[in-house]
Amino acid sequence: MRYKSNLFADLSDTQLHGSPSLLPESAASAGGGPGRGRYARNGSIASIGVSRYPEMANIPREYRDCPCSRDTCFVKLYDEITLPLMGPGRVESFESVLNQPEVNIEHLRTLSNQGIPAPIRGMVWQILLGYLPAKASFRESILHAKRTRYSDLVKSSCGDSFVLPYVQMKPLLNETAQLIRVDVERTRPDGYVKKFSTEEVMQSLSRVLLVWSVQHPAVGYFQGLNDLVCPLLIVFIDYHMFKDRRYATDDYNLSDSIGDGCSQYLTPAVLALAEADAYWCLCAILDSLFAYVEKSKCGVHAEGMMIELDLIMNQIDSPLMDHLEAQGVELVHFAFRWMLCLFIRELHMDLLIPLWDFYIAYPRGAKNIATTPKSPSSNAPLLGDGFSHLHVYVCAAFLRHWSADVVKKEFMGIVQFLQNPPAGNWGRPDLETLIKDARTLTNNHKI
């Protein structure tokens, strides 16, 4: 019964189902193609699950299929159930580390380096990003202090901004806040459109961005920052929504249907916790990137990363680089966004989040540039160089993956192709291959 979820025990039949109009477009093609549909249809996700994730064949069918017969069911399985890492004992291995009086950080990194089970991802991210103390006895007081501090920052930075409906709020916004709100209104991560379309989540995202911008005036708000907050909000909203309602082996996740079947769980208290957690973890990630900027002497982290990407690509695929040069294509034409937004616009969010598992778990080493930050905004020394140095190698593996397609194209075709690479239908095995290739590059091609 390991794969049988008990999360739905307290949900009524109407809370588990919706009308066809509530389904994402990709769900409509779930039975016939490799689209991004991730919802059960006709009572089963087997039609897309096993085709994209062969490991699902090892899970008994009655645990893969939704128990209902509705053709509009949108119960979603965790993607992680399809992986060996979610096999028997995987969650228990994490819990044995997390439940210690003091978490062994290196042991936790080792476990997390192969992926983090979704039910405990929120807690693991908090610890490895230096937000949650390793010592259990310190956690309650530290979290209370951090969340109280964030609440104070919201009051001082936002005033009445982003606490009212937008129609009433607009006259109160300054120029930066107006720009943030414009970006937030078009922030709709793949697979999480409903979640980020709700006024409550849009306000939370806006507050995180404005507080960070006010607290970091030397940098201020920049486009792309809104993308970086999305994975954090998604992970922490889901974590706080369900952490008290699931057992360690729950494999279902209803957080995509916020505003529909799960709206009763997205309480103001849950959103407030997720918002504060997202802010402090964003600070940890950006502090590590600013340390990289300081060492690389570049204006923004993306500039330094592109220099490193050029060095790596000339080592591993000189014919591709020669072709780009012959066509007048520069890395800035496509890779700047890869670096600035950390692949958020290139990969589906359900692949991006496991990729961030890999980044967050990456240890500090000889190449580490995430030194103790000058900013007091985070405990980032725990964070390694996954979001900087390692990300460059992932970008190199990603670019090399498309080499055979790119060398057949001319300037405009190359730029259009690499600005929108066809990774939309990638599944978890594709991500695992990308990470494996990046690991190999880090070992064999030092910069």
N, C-alpha and C positions, 0 to 999 in steps of 0.2 A: 504493500500500500504506500510505498515511499513517494510515488509520483502523483498520488491522489491529493488534491488540494482540499483543505477544509475551510478555506477563506470564504466560500460562498454559503457556509452553514447558516449565517444570520441574514442572508440577503433574500428578499422575496423574488418571485418569478419575474415580476415586472422590472425589478432592479437589474436583472441580468440580461435583459433583451431590449432591443430598440427597433425602430422602423428602418427600412432600407435607406432612407435619406440620411440616417446617422452614420452609415458606413462610409469609410474612405473610398475614393474612386478605385484605388488599387484592389480593394476587396472584391469588387465586381468581377475581376479577372482571376480571382484566386484559384479557381478550378481549372483554368485553361492555359496559364502562362506563368512566367517567372517574375511577375510583377511584385510590388512591394506589399501586397495585401498580407496582413498579419493577423487577420481575424478569422475565427471559425465561421464557416458558412455551410449550410446544409448539415449542421451538427458535427462538422469535422474539419480539422485543419490538416489532416493527413495528406490531402492532395497537393498542398504546397509545402508542408513541413518536411516530408520525407524526401521530396525531390530536391529541396535546397539543402537539407541537412540529413544525410543518410543515417547519422547516428540515431535519429528518431525511430528507426526501424527496430531498435533494441528496446523501446519502451512499449509496454503492453498497450494494444489499441484502445482498450477501454479507458486508459489514463491519458491518451492523446486526444480522444474525442470528447467534445462537449457532451454532457449527458442529455441535453435537450434535443428536440427534433426541429426546432424553429429554424427557418431558412434565413432569419435575420439576426442570428446570434452573433454578438461581437466579443465573446469571451476570448481573451488572448493569452496564449501561453508565453511564459518567459522564453526568450531566445536561448537563454542559458541551459534550459532543460535538454537541448539538443546536443550539448557538448559533454565529453567525458568528464570535464571538471565539475559538472553537476551530478555526477554519479554518486552512488552510495559512499558516504564518509567524507565527501568534499566539504559540505557545509560544517560538519562536525569538526573537521580539521581546523577550520577557521575559528570556530567557537572555542575550541580548546586553547587557542592562543589568546583570543579576545577576552576570555573569562578569567585570565590570570590577574592577580593583584597588580602586576605591572606587565604590559604587553612587551614581548620581545620583538622590537621593531624589525630587526633583520630577518627573523623567522616569518614575520608577517609579510615583509617584502617578497621573500622567496615564494610563499604561497600565492601572493597577489600577482606575481610576475606571469603566472599562467592564466590569469583571469580571476575575477571576483564574482562569486554568486550574487545575484541581484538582491536577495532579501537582506544581505548585510553589507552591500556596497556602500551605503551612506556612512555607516560607522567606520568602515575601513578607510574610505577617502578622508574622513575627518581626522583620523589618527595619522595617516601618512602625509597629509598636508600640514601637520603640526597644529591643527586647530583643537583637537581633542587630546588631552594629556595621555601619555602611556600609562600613568598610574591611575588606577580606578578611583582611588580615594580623592583625587584632585578634580575629577571630571565635573561633578555637580556644581562646585563653586566656580570653576573656570567657565563653564558654559553659561551659568547665570550672569557672571560678570561680563562676558563677551556679548551676550544678547542684550543685556541692559545698556552696555556701551553703544551697541548698534542703534538701539531705540533712541538714545540721546543724540546720536549723529543724524538720524532721520529728522528729528525735531529741529536741530540747528541748521541742517543743510537744505531741507525741503520745505519747512514751514507748512503751509497748506497745500503744497504741490503733491499731486499723486495720492491724495486721500479722498478726493471727490470725484464724481463722474466727470468725464473729460469735458463735456459741454460747460459745466460750471467751473472747471479747473483751468481751462485754457487762458483766460485773462490773467491768471495769477502766475503764469510761467515766464521765466526769463528766457533769453536766447538759447542758452545751453539746454534748459529743460524742454524748450520747444523742439530742438533738434533731436533730443533723446526720444521724445514722444513720437515724432515722425518715424524714427527708426524702429521703435517698439511696435508701432502699428503694422509694420510689414515684417516683423520677426515671427516667422511661422515654420519652425523646424519640421522636417519630414517626419510624418507619423505622429506629431504632437500638435496638430493644428488647432484642435478643439481646446486643448489646454491653454495655449498661448493666445487664444481669441477671447478668453474670458476677461472681463474688466478687472477682476481681482488679481489675476496673474500678471496682466499688463501693468497694473499699478506697482506690483512687487518688483517686477523687472525694472521699471522706470526708477523706483526709489534706489535700488542697488546701484544703478548706473550713475544717478545724480550724486548720491553720497560719495561714491568712489571718486568721481570727477572733482567734487568740492574738496575732498581730503587730499587729492593729488594735483594741486594747481599747476605744478611744473609740466605735467603731461596733459591733464584735462581730458575731456571726453573725445574719443575718436571713433569713427565708424568702424565697425567690426567688434567693438567691445560688447555690444549687445549680443553678438553671437557667442562670445566666450562665456556669458552667464548662463546660457540655455542648458547645457549639460548639467551644470551644478543645480539649477532649480529643478530640473527633471528628476535627478537622482534624489535630492533631499525632500521634494514634495512626496515622491513615491515612498521614501523611507519613513517619513513621519505619518503619512496616511495609513500605512499598513503595519508598522512595526509592532503595534500592540494587538493586531488582529490576526496574525499569521503564526504558524509554527515554522521552525527553521527549514522545513522541507517544502514549504509552499512554493508552487511553481507558476502560479497565476499572477497576473498583473493587470489591474483594471484602470491604471492611472491615465491611459489614453482617453478614456471616456469621461474625463472630468467635464462637468456640465450636463452629463447624461446619467448613466447608472451609478456613478461614483461620487456625484456632487455632494452627497451627505457626508463624505469623509473629508472633503476639502474645506475644513472649517477655518475661520480666521486664525485660530490658535495654531493649526497645522501650518498654514501659509506663513505666519509670522516666524515660526521656528525655521522653516525652510529658507525664508528670505535672509534671515540673519546668518545662517550657516553658509548660504551661497556667497554672501558678501565677504565674510572672512576667508573663505577658501579661494575666492577670486583674488583677494589680496595676496595670498600665499603664492599663487601661480604667477601673478604679474610681478611680484617682487623678485621671483627667480628669473623672470625674463629681463627685468631691469638690471639685475646683476650681470646678466649676459651682455646687455647693451653697454654697461660700464666697462666690462673687460674688452669687448670687441671694438669699442670706440666708434660705434655706429650710431646714427641718430635714432633708429628704431630697431627692434630685435629682428625684424624681417630682413633688413639690409645685411646684417652680419650673417644670417642664415643663408641668404642667397650666395654670398661669397663662398661659404663652406660647401653649399650644394654644387657650385660650379667646379670646385676642386675635386669633389667626389665623382661627379659625372664624367669628368675628363679622364679619371682613372678607370672607371668601370664600363663606359660606353662612349668612347671617343668618336666612333662613326656618327652616332646620334648628335653629339655636340657639334661635329663638323657640319652636319646637315643643317642644324639650327643656325649656325653662323653663316652658312652659304645663303640661307633664306632671309637673313636679317632679323631673326627671332632672338630676342633676349629673354633671360629668365624672368625679368621684371614683368614681361607681358602676361605671364600666367602664374608664376610661382610666388609672387609677392602675396597674393591672397592666401595661398597654401600656408605661408609662414605666419601671416598676420592673424588669421582666423583658425589656425591649427586644424585644418581639414574639415571644419564644421560644415562648410558649403559643398564639399566634395563627396562626403560619405553620409549615408543615411544615419540618423541619430542612433539607431540601435546597433550600428557598427562603430560609430564614433565613440560612444561611451565605453565599450570594451577596449578600444584603442587607448583611451585615457587611463583605463586601469593599468595598462602597460607603461604609460608615461609616469603616472603617479608612483608606481612601484619601483621605477628604475632607480638604482642606488646611486649614491654619491661616489664618485671615483676620481681618478687622476685628471680626467677631463672636466670635472665638475666646475661649474661657474656659479652655482647657486650658493654663494657664500652668505654669511649672516647679513641680512638686509639692513640698510640704515633706517628704513621705515619701521616704526614700532607697530605697524598694522597687522603683523602676522607672526607666526612662529615658523617661518619658512625654512630654517636651517635643516629641518628633517627632509625637505623636498630635494630630490636629486635633480639631474639635468635632463630629465625626460622631455620636458616641454621646449627645450632649446636644442642642445646637441643631438639627442636621440631623434628628435623630430626631423632634423635635417636628413638623417639616414633613412627614415621612413619615406620622406619626400623623394629621395634618390631611388629607392626601391619602387615607389609609385611611378615615377617618371620612366624608369627603365622598363616597367611593365608594358607601357604603351609605345615602346620604341619602334616596333615593327609597323605600327599604324602611322606613326609620325613621319618616318622617313619617306613615306609615299606621298606626303602632302607638301604643298607650297605654303608661303607665308600665311595667308589669311586662313587657310584650312588648318594649319598647325595651331595658330592662336585660338581659333574657335574651338578646336578639338580639346586642347589642354585647359582652356578656361571652363569647359564643361565636359570633363572626361566621363565616358559612359560607365561609371561605377555604380549607377543607380540600382542595378539588379544584382549587385554583389551580395553574397551570403557570408555566413561566418567562416566557411572554409577559405574564401578569398582573403578575408582579413588575416586569418592565421598564416596564410602563405606570405602576405605582405610583411607581417611581423617577423616571420622566420627569415625572409630575405634581408630585412633591416638588421637583424641580429648578426647575420653572416657578414654584412658590410661593416658593421662596427668592429668586428674582429679582424677583418682582412684589409681594411682600407682606413688607416688612421689619418687624421688631418690635424 
